[in-house]
Amino acid sequence: MKANEIKNLTDAELNAKLAELKTELFNLRFRHASGQLDNPMSINLVKKDIARVNTVIRARQIKG
């Protein structure tokens, strides 16, 4: 997900997206531990998306 797409989301959508990404990360880690994950790099991509969402949320909190 691109940073511009994240910035256009509302606060409620950001929180929903964050919850969705955390669930996806959990599922990817579980699949990786059981040896069923095809692309281990997908874990890093989801982590970066979580960081982007958290950055936008924090910037909005600071801005007020």
Buried (B, 14 or more C-beta within 10 A) or exposed (E): BEEEEBEEBEEEEBEEBBEEBEEBBEEBEEBBEEEEBEEEEBBEBBEEBBEBBEEBBEEEEEEE
